[in-house]
């Protein structure tokens, strides 16, 4: 069964950086390898809906970002290592949330219900 596991969250001061990882396993059980899936990053702040913030396609040809993180976050992937990364720089208190990675077959999407697989999330707190 395909699985995604996020790591790298924690407490950081405003202006600091964190790198989140999303480790994938078991995707061959879906009939496809990880590189045909896009990996989408979402976050959910307390009391708010889950929002899409970034996506990267299987061959890293396309990356996109929500306006709220554009210019500060960078998504990358290493298919050989079955891992996707989210480098988060210049963090702000409003970036505080639980961060999730999710895989979707072939195409990026900003819609929660269109994801095929989800991780359990990793919390990020930006505070002094």
Residue, then its C-alpha position, 0 to 999 in steps of 0.5 A: x500500500x502506498x504511504x507518505x511520511x512527512x518529517x522535518x517540522x518543528x519550532x522556528x523563529x520568524x525569519x528562519x528556515x525549515x526543510x520538510x521531507x515527504x518519504x514515499x514507499x509502496x507506490x509500485x503496489x498502485x501499479x505505477x512508480x512514484x514518478x508518475x505521481x505529482x506531490x502536492x503540499x498542503x497546510x492546515x492552520x488551527x481553525x482553518x481549512x486545508x490549503x494547497x501551497x505547492x506542487x511538483x510534477x513527476x519529472x520536476x518539470x512543473x512546480x507551482x506555489x500559492x501566492x502566500x509562499x511564492x518566493x519563500x518556499x522551494x519544492x524539489x524531489x528525488x525520485x531515486x530516493x522516493x523523497x520530496x522536499x519543501x524548503x521553507x525560508x523567511x518563515x512567518x508566524x502565519x506559516x504556522x500549520x500542520x503540513x501535509x504531502x499528498x500524491x495525485x496521479x499525473x496532475x497537480x491539483x489544489x483540491x483536497x478531494x482529488x488527492x490519491x494518497x496522504x501523509x499524516x502531517x508534520x507540525x510547524x510553529x513559527x514563533x519567537 
